[in-house]
Amino acid sequence: MSVFAKATASRSVRAVITGVAMVGVSALLLTGCSAGGATAEAESDKPAATDGAQAIKKGDRDLSLKIGTILPQSGGLAFLGPPEEAGVKLAVQDINDANLGINVEAVLRDSGDTTTDTATVSVTDLLSQKVSAIVGAASSGVSKTVIDQITGAGVVQFSPANTSADFTKYADKGLYWRTAPSDVLQGEVLGNQIAEDGNSTLGMIVLNDSYGTGLAESVKKAFEGAGGKVVAEPLFNEGDSNFAAQISEVTAANPDAIALITFDQAKVITPALVGSGYPGGQLYFVDGNLSDYSADFAPGLLTGSKGTLPGLDVGTLGDFTKRLLEIDPDLKDYSYAAESYDAVILVALAAYAGNDVKGTSIASYLQQVSGGTGKGTKVTDFKSAAAALKKGEQIDYDGYSGPITFDKNGDPTEATIGVYQFGADNKYTRIN
């Protein structure tokens, strides 16, 4: 199912999704209630969302914008690095080819994972080069280690893949944004999908970080809300290499289905689970590990297993996919490529709208160019968007990752979660 979610949230939201994902298309509304009696105004440091958008100055631009990236070239999410970096490079190419008075330079660095200090070293390097924005990290846990360093320097942090709900209410000086939806949404879709597949009990093996535990909580809430019961949910830490205890605990509970809420640890856990006698077709994957396993597992190991991934099915976006392959001919996975592309385009459009490459100025226009304020004209590519801004017009950018439309917290208010299924070749395809 292509689940299209319209979300509205305040920074006080603990993000609760109402509604049940049904076969077909289901609208999910993200609603929030005040936590501890605090008002949204007291907790939020983002510009208020009003119809009174900032005016756009007409005329030519002459801007040089430097963007850094901290995307995973190593670590537990390294398989996401190539598509994300390809998305960044393609966006930079499209912006510069438009020749409309803004030139973008991207400096690519590694984020590593939470077992290393790679991200901090990379951010320190990028800040020394006076970047206006940093795209990344992919891992929510990694982003938590550098968000204060980035936003404290007055630089925009823009993640294409962070899904932890914690960032919605984070005190980020209005400088943290993301094109990926909160895991509250993915958890709702996955939990209900598992229930719809006829499973009444569920086990989970969960990465013990903000991404893993947050997503697991949302899956559990949805699954048990649909009448199921989570019977085991052992945790492991980033850097662990032996998962025998977690596998023993979850299989001892004899669940109908097992959800793996991990990163690339799934490459070790999956064959061990199947080797213990658990059917591979009863496994469920998430965005952190939904990958092409054709070169990793024996044919048929995953036949029938399913998983979820935020975003549109990039494999069906013809020209975009073709152009990504021109950037990187070795791409085998397209996860978060569109979100990375749109992150760069939006940063450039915000700089163009304000005629200023300072991070704080860019942040002040991001909601506006996404259509969150301003009631602008729909645009779907950088060239037409920048041409409209040059005329002093308001815009509403919709990209390859979807409509986006930021709220005042820097979260996209509209998102798509796809459900995928593995075939006998251990590759996944979208099924609804």
Residue pairs with C-beta under 8 A, 6 or more apart in sequence:
1 21
1 22
1 23
1 24
1 25
1 26
1 189
1 419
1 432
2 25
2 416
2 418
2 432
3 21
3 25
3 26
3 28
3 185
3 189
3 416
3 417
4 25
4 27
4 414
4 415
4 416
5 17
5 27
5 28
5 29
5 30
5 181
5 185
5 414
5 415
5 416
5 417
6 27
6 28
6 29
6 30
6 413
6 414
7 28
7 29
7 30
7 181
7 182
7 185
7 407
7 411
7 412
7 413
7 414
7 415
8 29
8 30
8 31
8 32
8 407
8 413
9 15
9 30
9 31
9 32
9 168
9 407
9 409
9 411
9 413
10 32
10 34
10 40
10 43
10 44
10 409
11 40
11 43
11 44
11 45
11 46
11 168
11 169
11 408
11 409
12 32
12 33
12 34
12 35
12 38
12 39
12 40
12 43
12 169
13 30
13 31
13 32
13 33
13 35
13 168
13 169
14 32
14 33
14 35
14 165
15 30
15 32
15 165
15 168
15 182
15 184
16 30
16 31
16 32
16 33
16 184
17 28
17 29
17 30
17 31
17 184
17 185
17 188
17 218
17 222
18 28
18 29
18 31
19 26
19 27
19 28
19 29
19 188
20 26
20 192
20 225
20 226
21 28
21 188
21 189
21 192
21 193
21 196
21 222
22 192
22 196
23 196
23 432
24 432
28 185
28 188
28 189
30 182
30 184
30 185
30 413
32 40
34 40
41 48
43 169
44 408
44 409
45 171
45 172
45 173
45 174
46 174
46 367
46 408
46 409
46 410
47 174
47 364
47 367
47 408
48 408
49 367
49 372
49 373
49 407
49 408
50 373
51 373
51 374
51 375
52 373
53 368
53 373
53 374
53 375
53 376
53 394
54 353
54 354
54 364
54 365
54 368
55 392
56 353
56 389
56 392
56 393
56 394
57 355
57 392
58 390
58 391
58 392
59 390
60 101
60 390
61 100
61 101
61 102
61 352
61 355
61 390
62 101
63 101
63 102
63 103
63 351
63 352
63 355
63 356
63 357
64 102
64 103
64 105
64 357
65 102
65 103
65 104
65 105
65 132
65 347
65 348
65 351
65 357
66 104
66 105
66 106
66 107
66 129
66 130
66 131
66 132
66 357
67 88
67 92
67 104
67 105
67 106
67 107
67 131
67 132
67 133
67 134
67 135
67 344
67 347
68 106
68 107
68 108
68 109
68 122
68 123
68 126
68 129
68 131
68 133
68 134
68 135
69 84
69 85
69 88
69 106
69 107
69 108
69 109
69 134
69 135
69 136
70 109
70 110
70 111
70 119
70 122
70 123
70 126
70 134
70 135
70 136
70 137
70 142
70 146
71 80
71 81
71 84
71 85
71 88
71 108
71 110
71 111
71 135
71 136
71 137
71 138
71 340
72 78
72 80
72 81
72 84
72 110
72 111
72 112
72 113
72 137
72 138
72 139
73 81
73 85
73 110
73 111
73 112
74 110
74 112
74 113
74 116
74 118
75 111
75 112
75 113
75 115
75 116
75 118
75 139
75 263
76 113
76 139
76 238
76 263
76 264
76 265
77 113
77 138
77 139
77 263
77 264
77 288
78 264
79 264
79 291
79 333
79 335
80 138
80 161
80 333
80 335
80 336
81 110
81 138
82 328
82 330
82 331
82 333
83 314
83 324
83 328
83 331
83 333
83 334
83 335
83 336
83 337
83 340
84 136
84 138
84 160
84 161
84 336
84 337
84 339
84 340
85 108
85 328
85 340
86 324
86 327
86 328
86 331
86 337
86 340
87 160
87 324
87 336
87 337
87 338
87 339
87 340
87 341
87 343
87 344
88 106
88 108
88 135
88 340
88 341
88 343
88 344
89 106
89 327
89 328
90 323
90 324
90 327
90 341
91 104
91 340
91 341
91 342
91 343
91 344
91 345
91 348
91 382
92 104
92 105
92 106
92 344
93 327
94 345
94 381
94 382
94 383
95 102
95 103
95 104
95 344
95 345
95 348
95 382
96 103
96 104
98 382
98 383
98 386
100 352
100 383
100 386
100 387
100 390
101 352
101 386
101 390
102 348
102 351
102 352
102 386
104 344
104 348
106 344
107 126
107 129
107 131
109 122
109 123
109 125
109 126
110 118
110 119
110 122
111 118
111 119
111 122
111 136
111 137
111 138
111 139
111 142
112 118
112 119
112 122
112 142
113 139
113 141
113 142
113 238
113 263
114 139
114 141
114 142
114 145
114 209
114 238
114 239
115 238
115 239
119 136
119 137
119 142
119 145
119 146
120 145
120 146
120 149
123 134
123 146
123 149
123 150
124 149
126 134
127 149
127 150
127 153
127 155
131 155
132 155
132 156
132 347
132 351
132 357
132 358
132 359
132 362
133 155
133 156
133 157
133 158
133 347
133 359
133 362
134 150
134 155
134 156
134 157
134 158
135 158
135 159
135 160
135 340
135 343
135 344
135 347
136 142
136 143
136 157
136 159
136 160
137 143
137 146
137 159
137 161
137 162
138 159
138 160
138 161
138 162
138 336
139 161
139 162
139 209
139 211
139 263
140 162
140 163
140 164
140 166
140 167
140 209
140 210
140 211
140 214
141 164
141 209
141 210
141 211
141 238
143 157
143 159
143 162
143 164
143 167
144 164
144 166
144 210
146 157
147 157
147 167
147 170
147 172
147 176
150 156
150 157
150 175
151 157
151 172
151 173
151 175
151 176
152 173
153 359
154 173
154 175
154 358
154 359
154 360
155 175
155 359
156 175
156 176
156 177
156 347
156 359
156 362
156 363
156 366
157 172
157 175
157 176
157 177
158 176
158 177
158 178
158 179
158 343
158 346
158 347
159 167
159 176
159 177
159 178
159 179
159 180
159 343
160 178
160 179
160 180
160 336
160 339
160 340
160 342
160 343
160 401
161 178
161 180
161 287
161 335
161 336
161 339
161 340
162 178
162 180
163 180
163 181
163 182
163 183
163 186
163 211
163 214
163 215
163 287
163 310
164 182
164 183
164 210
164 211
164 214
165 182
165 183
165 184
165 214
165 218
166 210
166 214
167 176
167 178
167 182
167 410
167 411
168 182
168 409
168 411
169 409
170 176
172 410
174 360
174 363
174 364
174 410
175 359
175 360
175 363
176 410
177 343
177 346
177 363
177 366
177 406
177 410
178 343
178 410
178 411
178 412
179 339
179 340
179 342
179 343
179 346
179 399
179 401
179 404
179 412
180 310
180 311
180 336
180 339
180 412
180 415
181 310
181 411
181 412
181 415
181 417
182 411
183 211
183 214
183 215
183 218
184 218
185 310
185 415
185 417
186 215
186 218
186 286
186 287
186 308
186 310
186 417
187 214
187 215
187 216
187 217
187 218
187 219
187 220
187 221
187 222
188 218
188 221
188 222
189 222
189 308
189 417
189 419
190 219
190 222
190 259
190 284
190 286
190 307
190 308
191 218
191 219
191 220
191 221
191 222
191 223
191 224
191 225
191 226
191 228
192 222
192 223
192 226
193 284
193 306
193 308
193 419
194 202
194 219
194 223
194 228
194 257
194 259
194 284
195 222
195 223
195 226
195 227
195 228
196 226
197 257
197 306
198 256
199 228
199 255
199 256
199 257
199 282
200 227
200 228
200 229
200 256
201 228
201 229
201 230
201 231
201 253
201 254
201 255
201 256
201 257
202 219
202 220
202 223
202 228
202 229
202 230
202 231
202 255
202 256
202 257
202 258
202 259
203 230
203 231
203 232
203 233
203 250
203 251
203 253
203 255
203 257
203 258
203 259
204 216
204 219
204 220
204 230
204 232
204 233
204 234
204 250
204 258
204 259
204 260
204 261
205 233
205 234
205 236
205 243
205 246
205 247
205 250
205 258
205 259
205 260
205 261
205 262
205 269
206 212
206 213
206 216
206 233
206 234
206 235
206 236
206 261
206 262
207 213
207 235
207 236
207 237
207 238
207 261
207 262
207 263
207 265
207 288
208 235
208 236
208 237
208 238
209 238
211 288
212 235
212 261
212 262
212 288
213 235
215 261
215 286
216 233
216 259
216 261
219 259
219 261
220 230
220 233
223 230
224 230
231 253
231 254
231 255
232 249
232 250
232 252
232 253
232 255
233 250
234 245
234 246
234 249
234 250
235 246
236 243
236 246
236 262
236 265
238 263
240 265
241 268
243 265
243 268
243 269
243 272
244 272
246 269
247 269
247 272
247 273
247 276
250 258
251 273
251 276
251 277
251 278
256 282
257 282
257 283
257 284
258 273
258 278
258 282
258 283
258 284
259 283
259 284
259 285
259 286
260 266
260 269
260 270
260 283
260 284
260 285
260 286
260 289
261 286
261 288
262 269
262 286
262 288
262 289
263 288
263 289
264 289
264 291
265 289
266 285
266 289
266 291
267 293
267 296
270 280
270 283
270 293
270 297
270 301
270 302
271 297
271 298
271 301
273 280
273 283
274 280
274 301
280 300
280 301
280 302
280 303
280 304
280 305
281 302
281 303
281 304
281 305
282 304
282 305
283 302
283 305
284 305
284 306
284 307
285 305
285 306
285 307
285 308
286 307
286 308
286 309
287 307
287 308
287 309
287 310
287 335
287 336
289 307
290 307
290 308
290 309
290 335
290 420
290 428
291 333
291 335
291 428
292 332
292 333
292 426
292 427
292 428
293 301
293 302
293 422
293 426
293 427
294 425
294 426
294 427
296 426
297 426
299 424
299 425
299 426
300 424
300 426
301 426
302 422
302 426
303 422
303 423
303 424
304 421
304 422
305 421
305 422
306 419
306 420
306 421
306 422
306 431
307 419
307 420
307 422
307 428
308 417
308 418
308 419
308 420
309 335
309 417
309 418
309 420
310 339
310 415
310 416
310 417
310 418
311 335
311 336
311 338
311 339
311 401
311 402
311 415
311 416
311 418
312 338
312 400
312 401
312 402
312 416
312 418
313 418
313 430
314 320
314 321
314 324
314 334
314 335
314 337
314 338
314 400
315 321
315 334
315 430
316 430
317 338
317 400
320 338
320 341
320 400
321 334
324 331
324 334
324 337
325 331
331 337
338 399
338 400
338 401
339 401
341 399
341 400
341 401
342 397
342 399
342 400
342 401
342 404
345 382
345 385
345 397
345 399
346 366
346 369
346 370
346 397
346 399
346 404
347 362
347 366
348 382
348 386
349 365
349 369
349 382
349 385
349 386
349 389
349 395
349 397
350 361
350 362
350 363
350 364
350 365
350 366
350 368
350 369
351 357
351 361
351 362
351 365
352 386
352 389
352 390
353 365
353 368
353 369
353 389
353 395
354 361
354 362
354 364
354 365
356 362
366 406
366 410
367 373
367 406
367 407
367 408
367 410
368 374
368 376
368 394
369 376
369 385
369 389
369 395
369 396
369 397
370 396
370 397
370 404
370 405
370 406
370 412
371 378
371 395
371 396
371 397
371 398
371 403
371 404
371 405
372 405
372 406
372 407
372 408
372 413
374 394
374 395
374 396
375 394
375 396
376 388
376 393
376 394
376 395
376 396
377 388
377 393
377 394
377 395
377 396
378 395
378 396
378 398
379 385
379 388
379 395
379 396
379 397
379 398
380 397
380 398
380 399
385 395
385 397
388 395
389 395
396 405
397 404
398 404
402 412
402 414
402 415
402 416
403 412
403 414
404 412
404 414
405 412
405 413
405 414
406 412
406 413
407 413
418 430
418 432
419 430
419 431
419 432
420 428
420 429
420 430
420 431
421 428
421 429
421 431
422 428
423 429
